[in-house]
Amino acid sequence: MHTLTPRPLMRIWMLFLWCASCNCGPDPRKREALIRLEASRRTGGNMTLNEREELLDSKLQTLMQHDIEAGPFSPSMHFFKAKRFIDQSPVFSLIQKMPKGAALHVHDFAMVDVDWLVKNVTYRENCYVCFTDEQTVQFIFSSGQPASRPRCSSWTLLRSLREKIKNSTELDNSFIGNLTLFTEDPDRDYPTQDSVWKRFEQAFLVAYGLVTYAPVFKDYLYEGLRQFYEDNIMFVEIRALLPATYELDGRLHDKDWSMRACQEVVRRFTAHYPDFLGARVIFTVHRGINATEAVKAVEEAMELQRNFPNIMAGFDFVGQEDLGRPLWYFKDALSLPEGRGVNLPYFFHAGETDSQGTDVDQNLMDALLFNTTRIGHGFALARHPVVKEMSRKMDVPIEICPISNQVLKLVSDLRNHPATVLMAEGHPLVISSDDPALFRATALSHDYYEAFMGFGGMSFNLGTLKELVINSLRYSSLPSQRKKDAIDVLLIKWDKFVVESLL
């Protein structure tokens, strides 16, 4: 069997063999050529920097060296322990100011810093709370005393409760704790993947009663866009379950209402912030549903696509991949759009697992067979060389969410994340944040820092960051002309960032 070798590498290899045979030692020029060749293959390796960018890159390299030598090295630690060190990093400060293009993998009820939910939303009129048997809380807005729920205390009007206890700081802090996974000792509190996933899904349930209240639903989305915009993000794709929203009198709204609400909020936000490009929705359902429910969900997705073409991006499954049904189980439902001549883009979570050889481990292959537009997480991709090659040839990028992968216990030291290999090979990928509110992270900057410092160390440079931010728009669901225009706007913002960072 013959293996084709790239010509430059073949020449260098032949020269190396010749030098070895004549005992003259390796040629330093050939060594430098090998180093340059390897560097050119990394993410950003072929990005040509102008004079100002070269100056900023030199400054960045100095800051990176400081972070590595100052210790402790944040990407090697759990994010909950590392966050205070990252927040003090000059590299992180630079990344915060950097235009980051788009956030393409974000979940609806995990976008907004939970301080806003607690200190704004729970202080509104008619907000009730109950305390569950599992030592969590639930919220609801109601014009009168809500009906009791199983395994939950009687509903208490929060305004009355706060008046009784006078100092509500401790109460608010307990609510914040219920809405996030953040803890001082994550290894003790979350010893297994199942335990952290259980806590993860509990946090969503705590937020549920607040965010599905119709007035809050709109305010939450607006605040989410504002927080992402403040982190220098121009465009957001939101994976949304689109659950029924409710009014104070208990009336319910359907998915069409939620999509119209999203349209309205995005229009209002872009009117206030004209340089924000907007947001689109990827409709999601839980991967624990059965085949019949999946058919209904895909039919709903096609209808939403038909009714809201400007804001509806596509379809995906969510939930713990190891405990959910594999994509192939849903093959009949997922084949419906093509059979009906409908273009429904897929954005599948796949490979968010370390369970090699299981049915779930085939999700990466099946995602590509169903022509997914992007792959969410793709953590297992390095174990599937054929699928990895397919992904590259099809130009299907991986949505890398480093903090999420670490918190949900796929990897402890981000230097060992499979994305280190993908980025070394220049595999198509984007950086995103998944559920930043639950991790008490910024909209995207913390994930960029962890990826930049953890996946490459001193081998990455400003070109790496530039290619990543361009990728975020290149691989977005924006129509081709809007995508081109968006990248042009991004590059103007990038040049301004470079100039200001040199002052």
N, C-alpha and C positions, 0 to 999 in steps of 0.2 A: 504494500500500500504506500502510495507517494503522498506526501504532504506539501502543498504549495506554500512557499515562504515568500513574504514580501521582498522585492528586489533590494532595497537599501539594507534590510536586515541580513539578507543572504550574503551581500558583498562584505558587510562587517564581519559576519560569521566566518567566511572563507579566509579573510585576512587574519582573523584571530587564530584559526587553525594553522595558517602558514607561519605566523609568528611563533606559535607554540612548538611547531616542528623544528624551527631553526634555533630554538632556545634564546631568542633575542628579547623575550618578555613582551607583554602587551604594549601595543602602541597607544600612548596617551591620547592621540587624536581620535583613535577609534573608540576609546573609552568615552570621550566627550560626545562623540557622535551617538553612541548608544544611550547616554544619559539624555541627550536632546530628543532622540527618537521616542524614548519612553515618556518624557514630559509632554511631547506633542500629542500623545494619545489621551491624556487626562482631560477631564472636563475643563474647558477654557484653555486647553493647551495650544490651540491654533488661533486664539483670539489675539489680534494685533493691537497693542496698546499705543496710543499717541504719547507725545512727550509729557503732557501733564499727567496722564494716567501712569506713566512710568515713574514719575516723581511720587505720586500717591502710593503706588505699589511699594516703592522703597520705604516709605513711611509705614505702610501696613506691615511689611516684613519685620520692621523693628518692633512694632507693637505686638505682633504675634510671638516673636522671640521672648519678649517680656512676659507674656501670659504663660508660655511654656516653662520658663525658668522660675517665675515667681512662686508657683505652686500654691495650693494643690491644683492639679490639672483638671479643670471642671468636667470635660467630657468623660473622664474615667470614673466620675462619681455619679450617684443617682441625682437626677435633676433637682429633686426637693432639697438635697443637701448642697448642691452646687450653685443654686440660683443666686445666693447672696454674693458669691465670688464672681459669677458672670456679670451681675449688675454693676460691679465695680471695674469691669474690664474696659480699657480704652478701645479694644477691638469691637466689643459689643456696642459701645457708644457710636462708633463709626457705622456699624451695621444698622443701628437704629435710624440713622440719618439717611441711609442709602435707599434710593427708590427701589422697591422690591417687585414691581410689576403686578403679578396676580397671586392670590391664594386660591389654589384649585382643589384642595381637599380639606373642607371645614364642615362640621356638623351643626345643624340649626340651633339646638339648645345648648351649645357649648361655645358660643362665639363671644358672649359679653361677660366681662369681668363680674364675678358674683357679688362684689361690693355694691354694684349698681342695683342688682336684683334685690338685695337685702335692704339697702339704705334708701332706695327709691321706691321700688315696687311694693315691698311689704309694709311700707308706711302709708299706702293709699287707703282710701275709705273702703269699707266692706271686705277687707282681707281677713280670712279666718285661717287658723292653724289647728292641726291635731297631731298628737304624738303617738307613734306606732309602737307595736310590740318589739320591733327590731331596732328600737332606739334611733329611729329616723323621724322625719316630720313630713307632713303633707300640707299643701296650701290650697285654698279655693276662695274665689270671690263670690259673694252671694248677697242678695238684698235682704235675706232673712236667715234664720238659723238653718244651716245645711243639714241634710239627712246624714245620719251616722254611718260610718263605714266599718267593716269587720277589722278586727285587730288594730283599732285606732281609738284614741280617747275621744271624748266629746269635743266638738269644734268650739274653739274659743276665738272671739273677736280680738285680733291682735292689738287694736288700739286700747281696748279695755285691759288686756294683759299687761301692756307696757305701762299704763297708768298705775296699776297695782304694784309693779316691781320697781317703780321709780327709775332706777338706773338700768337701762336696757342694753348696755354694751355687752354684757356676758351673754344675753339672749341672742343678740345679733351675731356675735362671734360663733355661737353654736349653730345658727342657721348657715353661716358661711362654711363651717366645717362640714355640714351635711350636703352642701352644694359642690364641694370640691373633693379631690382625692388627697389634697396636700396634707402631709404629716411630717413630723420631725424624724420619725423612725420608720421609713417605708418598708424596710426589710422585716421588721417585727410585725407591723400592722398588716402587711400583705405578703405572707410567706409563699403563696402559690399564685399561678395565673388565674385559677378559678376564683380565689378570694379577692383578687384585685378587680377582676371582671364583675363580680357580684357587687362590689362597692361602686364600681364605675356605673353600672346600670341603675343602682339605687339613686345615685346623684341625679341622673336624668329624670327619674320619677319625682324627686323632690322639686325640680324645676318645672315639671310638667304643668301642675295646677296654676302656677304663676304665668307661664309663657303662653298657655293656650287660652287665657282670658283675652278676648278679642282686642280691647284697647291696648293691653300690654303687648300682645303679639306684634302690633304695628310699631309700638315704641321700642320694643326689644330689637327688632330688625333694624330700625333706624340707628339705635345706639350701637349695634354691632357694626354696621357700615362705618359709623363715625370712628369707632375704636380701631378698625382696620385702616381707615384713611389716615388716622393719626400716626399709625405705624408705617406710613409711606407706601401703602398698597393702593393700586389704581382700579382693581377689578377683583371680584370675589365670585367663586362658584360654591353654592351652598347645598350640601346634601340634606334634604328635608323630608321628614316623614309625612308632613302635611296632615297632622291629626285634626280632628274636629275642634274648632275653637268655639268658645261659649260666651254668651252675654250675661249680664248680671241677673237677669230673670231666668236663666237656664236655657234659653234658646241656643241651638247649635248651628254652626256654619260648616259647609262642606269644603272640599278641596278647591273647588272653583273660587269660592270666596277667598280662601287663603292665597291663591295665585293672584287674584285681582288685588288683594292687599299688598302682596309683594311688589307687584307692578307699580302701584300707587306710591309705596314707600321709596322705591328706587328712583322714580321720577322726581319725587319731592327732594330726595337727597342730592341727586345730580343737579337739580336746579339751584340748590344752596352751594354745592361744590362742583362747579362745571368741569374741573380737571379729573373728576372721578368718572371712570368709564361705565360703571354700573355693576350689576350682579345678575347671575342666572341661577336657576334651581335645577338640581339633579334629584328627581323624585326617588325616594327610597322606601323599601319595605324590609321587614325583619326576615332574616334567612331561615327562621324556624317555621315559616308558613308551609302549608302543604301544596301539592301540585295544582289543585283546583283554585285555591286562593291566589296562587302565582299567576294563573291565567287571567283572573280578574284584575290583578295588580298591573299586569302588562297592558291589558285593555284600557285601564284607567290612564296609564302613562301615555298611550297613543292618543287618547282623547285630550289629555292635557297638552300634548305636543301640538295637536290640531288647533286647540282653542287659544293657546298662549305661545305661539312660535318664537316670539322675541325674548321671552324670559325662561322658557322651559328648555333645559339643555339635554336631558336624557334620563336614564334609569340605572338603579343600582340596588344591591342587597346590602344590609348592614347587620351588625350583631357579631358576637364572638364566633369566629370562623370555625374553630375546632368543634363547637357544640351545635353548629347550624348544619343545614343540609348543603351538600356540595352543589356547585353550579349545574353539573350534568343531570342532577335530579330534576331541574327546572327546564330541561331542554325543549319540551313541547311548548311551554309558555314563551320561552325566549326565541323560539322559531316563528312565532306568530307574526311579528312585524314584517319580516322578509316575505313570508307567505302571502301577506296582504298588500305587498308593494309599498310598505310604510318605512320610512327611514327614522328609526328610533335609536339614537346613539346610546351605547352602553358605556358605563364608567365603573367597571367591576372592582370592588374589594377582592383581592386574591393574593394568596401567599402570605397572609398575616398569621403565620403558623410556624412552629418548629417541629410539627408532627410529620416527619418524613415517611412516605410510603402509604399514607392513608388516602381515602377517597377525597378528603379535603385538600390534600397535597396536589391533586390534579387540577385544582381550580385555576391555576395559572395557565395551563395549557388550554383549558376549556374557555377561559376568558378570551384568549386570542382566537380560538376557533369560532367564537361568536362575535369576532371583530370588535372587541372592546376598543374604545377610543384612548383610554389610559388605564393603567393598573394601579389600584389603591394599595399602597404599602409594598407588595411584591417582596416581602422579607425573605421568602424561600427561593427566590429566583436563582441565586448562585448555585443551588443544588440541582438545577435543571438546565444543563448546558444547551440542549436542543431548544427548549422554550426561550432561553435567553437569546439565542441566535435568531429565533423567530421574532421576538420582540424588537430586536435591533433592525432586522430587515424590514419589518412592517412599520418601523418608526413609531412604535407604541411606547410612550414614556412611562416610567415608574414614578408614582407620587410618594416621595420619601418623607416620613413624618418621624424624625428621630426621637423626640421627647416622648411621644406616644408609644413608640416601640420599646423604649426603655421602661417607662412607668408601667406598661402592661406586661412587663417581664419576658420579652423576647430576647433582650440583650441587656447586660448590666454595664459593660464598658463600651462606650460608643466607638472606640477605636477598633472594636471587633465587629462592628455592624457590617452586614454584607454589602452595604452601599459603598464601603471603602473600595471594594473590588470594582463595582460598577463605575464609580467615578474615575478610578485609575484607567479603565478601559474606554472612558468617554461614552458610556451607555446613555441613551436619552433618558433624562429624568428631570423632575422638578422637586423643589423643597416646599413642604406645607406643614400645617400645625395641627390638623385633625380636631382636637378638642381643647384649645388653649385655656379656656376659662376653668375647666376642671383641673388643670395642672398649675393654675395661677401663673401662666406664662403670658408674654405679650402676644399680640395677634400673630406675628411671624418672626420677629427679630431673634427671640431666644432659639427657635429651631434653626435659623440660619447660622447663628453662632455655633451651635452644637455640631451642625453638619460641616461647617467650614473648618473649625478647629479640630473636631473629633475624627472626621473621615480622611483628612489629608495632612494635618499637622503643617510642617513647613513646606510641604510640596505644593500646596495651593497658593494662589496669588490673586490679585485683583481681577485677572482674566477669568478665573474660576467663578467669582461672584458675578461678573458681567454676563457670562454665558448663562448662569442659573437664572438671573432675572429676565433675560431675553427669552429663555426657554419657557418661563411661566406664562408669557403671552403667546409664544409660538405654538404651545400645546393647549391653549385654552379653547373653549367652544365658540369663541367669537367668529363670525363670518370672515372670510379671507380678507376682504378689503378693510374691514374694521380692525382686523388683527394687524395688518400692515401699518395702518394709521396709528394704532396703539403703540406699536414698537417704535415708530418714529417719535411719538410724544415721549415715550420712555427714555429714548436716547438723548433727547433734549434735557430731560430731568437729570439723567445720568451725568451729562457734561457739567451741568450746574452743580451737582453734588461734588464732582471731582474738584472743580475750581474752589468751592467753599471749604472743602476739607483740607486744602493746601494753605489756607489763610492762617 
